[in-house]
Amino acid sequence: MSLLDEKSWWDQVRRNVAGVDEVGRGPLAGPVMAAAVILDPQRPIAGLRDSKRLSARRRTELAALIRERAWSWALGRADVQEIDTLNILRASHLAMQRAVAALAVGPELVLVDGNTASRR
């Protein structure tokens, strides 16, 4: 695919690109949660970046803006029993899959924050 073809493809699908990430892998007890979101390119949100680099107050402000402006957002969860059965990585992936499946708008592409890749 040429750079021009890739730009044309991206221009067509970028409206249906979901981002997904998990939270809760560090604690010793409790579920792992994931969030998926499809942002509206016509309503950008300044300041979105690695949540670990944001203050708690700024994360709360941005969360409200995301819920207000996004085309779709959803949460997914894997409970303690699933973590114990599957392992934490697979349970995190399960929570991410559930979050994406719960989106009101079906994404054409899903970008996953993580260090392993798989296609499903």
Secondary structure by P-SEA (a helix, b strand, c coil): ccaaaaaaaaaaccccbbbbbbccccccbbbbbbbbbbbccccccccccccccccaaaaaaaaaaaaacccccccccccaaaaaaccaaaaaaaaaaaaaaaccccccbbbbcccccccc
